[in-house]
Amino acid sequence: MIFSDHLPLTLDALLDRPQDRLPHAASLDSNGRGSLMLAKWSNTLALFHACFYDQESAKNLLALCSSKATPNAPLTAFSECLRDLIASFKSPSLTPGRVSRRKGPPWFNKQCKQARNRQRSIYITHKESDSSSPPPAYFVAKKAYKLALFRAKQNWQQLRWKALLEATQSRNPRDFWCLLNRRPISRSIYSISTPTWELFLRQVFYDADLPFPTALGFFPEQLPRRPPVNPSTITKLIGQLKSGKAPGPDLIPAEAILAHKDWWITILTEVFNAINQTGIIPKVWKDAIIVPILKKGSPSNPGNFRNISLLSVLGKLYTRFLLSKLECWVE
């Protein structure tokens, strides 16, 4: 791949491609109306996930996996459970082209705002009158506004230097670097519209000159019979997870799996068994959230971004499971 070193299992760049060619346990619409809220792991997020496992869908899934039901039943219940989790993280859609900016510099205080309002009030009164030149009070207010800006900025800088000096003397590197790296927020959100990204990704991942591959027949009865997955295998896979990684479209980070290891061992054991018996992989494991990172040049050109694909952590666990089976087969 040219623009990323992370790939989903299948990349469906042709968005209008018929979805009935690929069987799935359930269709997870992670691209519905609204955007996904991604956040770093915190106590609040940990509490949210803990509450989620107490919900009815999570309890039903655990009971279903413990009852050794038919292979399709755990997959369908698992997909519905993930859909509920994704819906909990949905936020209203942001309008393309919307710009989120900080209201003024960090040192712009109440005194600056009052001085600016007084200057504007005098100027508006002057414009409504027939006078050819502003009154003397306008120039006095203008001078007072500039003085308020100067004093506010100077006071803010002095407080920043004082805090930085205190962090240095206390030998607290966390406070020091938090102060040093703190910058005012001033950036565009979704400055490139969704249709523009869609057209760009179509050109990158789809070649119109190449013939479209014919869909192969899917025959579950021809799948090889594999031994049941041992829960110790799932335990070993979960133990290899690394914290601090961004989650994929299912919004399940490694920290959530590690915090509720026993629950996930039971669920994933039955889900992996069902996948081995049916050959059906949850669609959300094959999707990716594409995060564009500006490399250089104009931010309005999609070609100036390096696209990183965020994949499902659970999907990565299953690919590691397949890798271990392939390595055993090769040896």
N, C-alpha and C positions, 0 to 999 in steps of 0.2 A: 504494500500500500504506500502511496506517495505521501499522504498527508497525516498518517498516524501509524504508530507501532502497536496499536491495540485494535483487535478485530472481533466482532461477534462471530458466532458459529456460522450464521448465514447473514449476508447483507442484502436486504431487499431494497435496492436503490430505485427500482421501478415501482413507484408508489401505487400506480393503477393496475398492477399485476393481480390477476385473480387469486384470492387467498385460499380457494378450495383445493388448490394443488398440493398444499402442504397440510397434513393432518395435525391437529393440535387437540389437547385435552379440552381447552376452552380458549376463546379469543380474548386476550387481555388488551384492552384499548388504552395503552399508556400515552397515546397522542391525542386524547380527547380534549374538549374545551377546558381550558385552564392550564396552568403551568405547575411543574413539580417543585416543591420547596425542598432544596437540599441544604442541610445544616450539619455542622460538625457535631460529633458525639459529645453529649453533655449530660448532666444529671436530669435536665428536663426531658431530653430525648429518651434517656433510659427509663424514666417514669412512664413516658408515653408508650413505649414498647411493652413494659410490664403490664400496663392496663390493657393493651391489645390482646395479650395472651389470655386474659380473663373474659374476652368477648365470646359470644355464642359460636361464631364461625370457627374460632381457634379451638374451642373445646370440642366441637363436633368433629373437626379434622383429627384431633388426637384420639378421640374415641373410635373413629372410623379406621384409622391406621392400626389401632390396637385390636380391632375385631377381625383383621385379616380378610377384608372384603375383596370383591373382584378387582382386577388391576385398574380398570377405568375409574372406579369410584374414588380411590385416593387422589388420582390426578385431577379429577374434576373438582373435588373438595379443596385440594391444594390451590388450584387456580382461583377459585372463588375467594379463598382466604387472602391470597395475595392481592386480588382486586379490591377487597375491603381495605387493606392496608394502604394501597396506593391512593384510594379515594380519600383517606384521612389526611394525606399530605397535599391534596390539591389546593391550589390558591387560584383566585380569579385571574383570567388572562390579562396580560399586559398588552397595551396597544402598541403595534410595531411603530418604531420611530419615536416612542416616548422617551423623554430625557429626564433623568433624575439628577438633580443638582443640589448641592448644599446651599442654603439660603444665606449668602454672604460669607465672608471670611470668618475664621474662628474667633478673632478678636473684636468683631463688630458687636458691641454691647448695647445696652439700653440707652446710654447717653448719646451714642452715635446715631441711633435711630431717631431720637427726639430732635437732635440738631438737624438731621436731614429733613425731617418732616416740617420743621419750622422754615427752612430755606425753601422747600417746595411750596409751602403755603403762601409765602410772600411772593414767590415768582408767579404762581397762579393768579393771585390778586392783581399783580402788575399786568399780566397778559389780558385780563378782563377789562382793564382800564384803558383809557386813551393815551396814556403817557408813553412817550417815545423812549425813555430810558428807565431802568429799574430804580427804585428809591434807595436812599442810603442804607435803610434797614436790611435790604437784600445783601449788600456787600458785607455788612456786619455779620449777618447770619451765615453767609458763605465762609467767612473767615473763622467763625466759631465752629462750623462743621468740620473744616480742615483740622482745626486744633483738637477737636474731639477725636477724630480719626487718629491723629498722631499720638495723643496720649493713650488711647485705648490699645493701639498696636505696641507702643513702648511698654506699657504695663503688662500686656500679654507675653511679650518676649522675656521680660524680666522674671515673670512667674515660671515660664518654661525653663529658663536657664537655672533658676533656683531648684526646681524639681529635678532637673537633670543632674545637678551637682549633688543633691541629696541622695539620689539613686546611686551615684558613683561612690560616695562616701560610705553608704550602707552596704556596698559590695553585693548588691542585688541585681544580677544580670538581667533578670526578667523585666523588672521595672525600667531598667536602663534602655533596653532595646524596644520596649513598648513605647517609650517616649520618643526614641530616635526614629522609629519607623512609622509613627503616627502621622498620617497625612489627611488633609481635608478631602472628603468625597466629592469628586467632580468627574463623572464619566457618563457616557451614553449607555442606555439599556436598549437592546434590540434595535440598534441603528440600521441594521440590514434586515429587510423584511423577510418573512418566511418564504414567499414565492421565489425571491432571489436566491436564497439558500437552496431551495429545492431544485431550481434550474441548475445551479452550480454543481450540486452533488450528483445530479443525473449525468452531467457531462463527465464527471470524474469516474464514476463507478459503472457507467453504462455506455457501451459502444454500439451505436445504431447500425454500423456496417457488419457487425458479427451476427450470425444467426442465433436466434433465441433457442436455448437448449430445450429439447422435448422432455416433458415431465416423465420420469420413470414410474412404472407401476409400483404400488406399495402393497406388499403381501405379508401381513403380520404372521401368518402361519409358517412362513419360511425363516423366521428368526431363529437363531440357535438357542437352545435351552441352556441358560446359565444357572449356576447354583445361587441360592439366595444370598443377598448381601449381608455380611456380618456386621452387627452394630459396632464392633471394635474397629472396623475399617472406616466407618463414618467418624468415630471418635478421633482416629489418627488424622483424618483429613481436616477436621475442625481444629485440631491442635496446631496445624500448619498455617492457620490464618494469621494475617498481620493486621494490627490495628492501625488506624489513621488513614485508611484508604477510602476513597469516595465510593458510594454504592452505585448500583446500576438502576435500571428502570423500576425494579421492584422495591427500591429504597430500603433494603435490608443491609445494614453495614455489618462488618465482621464483629464489631463490639456487641451487637444485639444477639448474634449467634453464640458468641462466647459467654454472654451473660445468662443465656437460657439454654445451655448445652444439652441437658437431658431431654428437653422438649424437642429440640431439633434433631437429636440422634434418632428418636423414635419416628419422627415425621420423615426424615430423609431416607432412612432405611427402607420404609415402605414405598416412598416415591421412587427411589432408585430401582427397587424391584419391579415396580409397575412399568417404568420406562424400559427396562430390560425385556419385559414380557410383551409389551405392545409396540415398542419402537417409537413412541410418541414423546416428544420433549416439549415442555411448556414453552409457549411462544415468547414469553417475557425473557426467558434465558437466552434467546437468540436475537433480542433487540439490544440496542445501544443508545445511550444518551450522548450526542455529539457536542462536545464543548470546544468552541473555537477560541484559540489563543493567538492574539496578534503577534506576528513576527516582526514585520517592518512595513513601512509604507502606509497608504491611506486605509483607515479602518472601514471605509465604505466599500472596499473591494474584497469579496470573499476569498480571492486567491492569495491575499496577504495573511491569511490565518492558517495556523497549524491545528487541525482538527483532532481532538483526542476523544476516543470512544470509551465511555464508562459502561462496563459490563456488570451483569448480575453476579454477586458474590456466590450465590447458590449455584448459578450456572458454571462458575469457575470450579466449584467443588466437584461437580459432575464431570467436567473435562479432566480434572486430575484423577478422578476415579477411572475414567476411560484410559487415560495415559498409563496408569499402573497396570491395567489389564493388557494393554499393548506391549508394555515392557516385559511382562511375564510371558506373553506369547512369542516375542522375539527371542528371549533367552531360551 
